[in-house]
Amino acid sequence: MRKEIISNPLFRTIFTRLGLGFVTLFAVSLIIFAAIAVLPGDFAKATLGRAATPETVANFQKSLGLDRPVAERYLKWIGGAVTGDLGLSFSSGSGTPRTVGSIIGPRLKNTLFLAGITALVAIPIALLLGIIAAIRRNSWLDRILNAVTLASISFPEFFVAYVLMLLLAVKLPLFYSLARVTPSMGSIEVLERIALPVLTLSFGIIAHMMRMTRAAIIGLLSHPYIEMAKLKGVPPWRVILRHALPNAWAPIVAVIAFNLAYLIVGVVVVEVVFVYPGIGQAMVDAVRSRDIPVVQGCALIFAASYILLNLLADVIAIATNPRLAHPR
C-alpha cells in the first residue's frame, strides 16, 4: 500500500511540492526577519519619547528582548511560530501582555471573509464572461469585454477604490464609503459596508480570470475532438461545457488559486483605503507603531497563505490533467 502511494505521481508531486513549500517558507521567514531587523527607528525610543534616558531605553529594550543577538531572536521567533506562538506584541510591553495571535486572529478572520465574498462574486462572473468571449471570439462583444478587462487591469486599485467611493458613496449615496465593521453588526449590514471593497477587488480579479478562461478555451477549440463534436451538430455551449472546459481546468484553476492568494495577500491597499479592519490594516498599523512581532506575524501569514494556495493550484491542476505529473 505504501509503495503504491509513493509511486502514485499525484502523491509524489504533493510530497515534493510540500517539501519545496516548507523550504520556501523557511527562506521567506529569514528574509522577513532580516528585513524588519534593519528597518529604521526603535520601538523603545518611539514609545518612551526623546526625554527618556539611555538607561531607561536599555531597560525597556531588555524587557522586550531587543538586546539579544539577532540569531537568537530569530530562532526563538521561528521556533514559536512552528508551534503557533507568534510571541507578544510590543504595544503591550508596559501593560497587560497581548499575544500577536489575539491581535491578528480577528483581523485575519475579517480578511478571509472579505476574500471569500469577493471570490463568490468574481469567480462565477469571470468564468461566464470568459466562456462567452471564447464562443463569440473576434465579435464586437469579445472586443468590448477585452477592452474593459484590459482597462480594469491597467488602473491601480487605490485609483479604482477612490473613483468608486466618489461615484457610489458621495455622488450617488448607494453604499458606505468606509468599511468599518464590528462583531455586533448583523450579516446584512456587514455586507452593505463591504460592498465597495468587494467591488474594487472584483475588477482586477474578474479581468485576470476572464482572460485566462478565454485563452484556455480558445486554445482547445482547434483540437480534433472539438472539431468532431461540432461536426456531429453539438450546440456550441455544450461543446464548451462538456468537451473544452473540463480539459481547460488546469490553467483556469491555477489562475483562480493565484487570485485567491492575491485576495489574502494583496488586500492591504483596499483595507487601508476603506478602513477595513483586516490583517492588512493591522500590518500597516503595526509598521507605524514599530510593533515588530505583529509585522513579522502578518508577513509570515501572508507568505504561508500564498505558498499554500499555489500548492493547492498545482495539486488541482495535476488532478484534472495527470499529464502534468510526468515532466518531459
N, C-alpha and C positions, 0 to 999 in steps of 0.2 A: 504493500500500500504506500509506504514512504517512497519507494523507488518510483512509483507511478506519479506521485505528486511532484517529486523533484524533476522527473523527466518531462512533466507537462510544461509546454512552452509558456502558457499563461502564468502559472505559478512561479516558474523560474524567472520570468520577467518581473513579476511583482516583487519577489525577493531581491532581485538585482536593483530595481528602482528604489525599493525601501532603503537598501544599503547606501545607495548614492544620495538619497534624500537625507539620511542621518549625517553623512559626511558633509553635504552641502550646508545643512543646518548648523553643524559644528563650526564650519568655516565662517558662516554668516554671523554666528554668535561672537566669534573673535573680532570680526570687523565692527560689529555693533559696539562691543565693549571698548575697543580701541578708539573708535571714532568719538564716542561720548566722553572718553577719558581725556581727550585733547581739546574738548570744547572750551572756549574762553569763559572766564567767570568762575566764581567759587560760591557754592551754596551757603557755606558757613558765613562768609563775609557779606553776602547779599542779605542773609537773614538777620545777622546781628547789627548790620549797619557800619558806617565808617567810623563811628565813635568807639567801636569795640577794640579792646587792646589785643595785641598779638597772643597773649596768654589765653584770653577768653576764646579767641578764634581757634587756637590749637586744641583747647579742651573740648570745644564743640565738635571739631573735626574728629577727635579721638572717640567721642561718644557715638559718632556716625560711622566709624571705621574707615574714614578717609585718610587716616595716617598710615594705613597698612600698605605694603607693596602692591603694585598693580596686579602682578601674577597671583598673589594670594587672594586679592579681592575677586579676580575673575573666577578662580577655582571655587571659591565659596558661592559665588553667584550662579555659575553653571551647574554646580552640584545641587544647589537648592532648586533650580529650575527643572532639573530632571525629575525631582520628586514633587513638582508642582508648587514649590515655595519660591516666590519671586522676591522675597525679602520684605523689609519695612520701608514705607515711604519716608523720605526726609522731612516732609512737611509736618510729620507728627513727632519730630525729634524732641521737641520741648513739651509735648503734651501727651495725650493718650495715643499709644502706638497704633498705627493703621497699616495693615498689610497691603502690599501692592495688589494682591488678588481681590481684596474687598473694594479697592478703588476701580480696578479695571473691569471686574466681573459685570456689574450692572451696565457699564458703558459698552462692553462687548456684546451684551445681550441686545442693547438698542441698535448697535451697528448691524448685527446679524438679522434683526427684524427688518431694518431698512433695506438691507441687501436682499432678503427673502422676498419682500413685497415687490421690489424692483425687478427681480428675476421672474416672478409670477406674471408681471405685466409685460416685460420686454421680450422674454423668450418666445411665447406663442406669436406675438406680433411679428417678430423678426423672422421666424420660420415661415409664417404665412406670406409675408412680403417677399421673402427670398424665393419661395415656390412660384408665386405669381410672376415675379420678374424673370424667372427661368422659363416659364411657359410662354410668356409674352416677350421673349428676348428680341431686342432691337426695335420694339414697338415704342410708341410715344410714352406709354405707361412705364416701360422699363427705363427709358431715358429720364423721365421725371423722378422716379424712385432713386436712380443712381445719382442724379444731381442733388437731390435732397439729402441723401445719406452722406455724400461727399462733403456737402456743406456742414452737416452735423459733426463730422469728424474734424473738420478744419477749425471750428470755433473752440476755444478753450472753455473748460467747464465753468470757471468763475464768470466769464462773459455771458454764457447761456443762463446761468443762475440769476445774474442781476437783470438781464433782459426779461426773463420770465417773472421775476419779482416785480419789476416795473409794470409789465403789461397785465399780469393776472392777480396782483395783490394791491397795486397802487391805482393804476388807471381803471381796471375792472376788478373790484374787490371780491374775487371769487374764492381765493384761497388765503391762508395765513402767510404773511411774509417771513415770519420766523417759526422755526420748528421746535419750539420749546415744549417738551413733553414731560409729564410726571407720572409716577406709578398710580396716582389716584385717578387719572383720566380714563374714560371709557374707550373701548376699541374704536368706535366711530369717530370720536374727537381726535384720537391719535392719528387715524388715517387721514383726517382732514388736515391736520397740521403737517404731516409729512408728504402731502401731495406734491408740492413744488420740488422738494429734494428728489422724490421718485421720478418726477417728470424730467428733471435735469439729468439724472444718471441714465435714464432710459434713452435719451437722444443718442449718446455715443454707443451704448450697448447694442441698441437695435441696428444702428448703422453697420457696426462690425459684423454682427451675426448674420444680418440680411445679405451682405455682400459675400460672405463665406458660403452661406447656403446656396445662393445663386450660382457661384462659381463651381461648387462641388456638384450640383445637379447638372449644370451645363456640360461639365466635363464627362458626365456619364451618358448623356443623351446620344452621343455618336457611337456607343458600343453596339455590337451586333444584336445582343439580346433585347436591347431597347428598340432597335430598328425592327426586329421580328415582332415585338409586341405591337408596334404601330401598324405593321403590315396586316396583322390579324384584326385590326379595327378596334383595338382597345382605346377607350377615351383618354385624352391627354392627362386628366387629373389622376386616373387610375394608373397610367404608366409611371407618373411621378411618384405616387404614394406607395404602389405595390412593387415597383421594379427599381426605380432610381434611388429613392430616398433611403431604403434600407442599406444600400451599398455606399451611400454618401455620409453615413453616420459618423465614421471615424474623424474626418476633418471638422464636421459640424460640432461633434461633442468636444473636440479639442478646443475650438474657439469658444464654446459655451463655458467650459471649465476655466479657460483663461479669463473670460469676462467676469465669471463669478469670483475668481481670485482678485480681480481688479476692484470689484464691488466692495470687498472687505478691506483691501489694502489701499485703494485709491480714493476712498471717500473723504479724506482729510479736508480737501478744499471745500467740498459741498457741506460737510458738517460745520466748518468754520463760518462759511457764508450764511447759512441758515441757523446758526447757533444750535445745532442738534447735539444732544448730549450723548455722543458716541465715543468710541475708542480713539478716533482721530482727533476729536476735540480735546479729549483727555491728554493725548500726547502733546498737542500744541500748548495746553495749559502747563503741563509738566516742564516743557522746554523753557517756557517763560519764567517759571519759578526755580529752574535748575534742579528739579526733583529727579535725580539721575535714575534711581530704581524704577520709577514709573515709566520713564522714557525707554529704558532698556527692556522692561516687560512688554510695553506696547510694540516696540520694534521686533522683539522675538516672536510675539504672537502673529504679527504681520508676515514675517518670514516663514513661520511654520504653516500658516494658512495657505500661502502661495505655493509652497513646496507640496503640501498635501493635496491641494486641488489639481496641480499639474500631474501628480502621481495618479490621481483618480482619472484624469483625462487620458493618460497613457493606457491604463488598465481597461477602461471602457472602449477605447479605440481598438485595442488588440482583441477584446472580446467580440466586438462587432466585425472585425476584419482580421482573422487569425493569421493572414499572410504577413502582417506587421511583426509577428513574433519570430519570424525567420529572416534575419537580416541577410541581404545579398552579399 
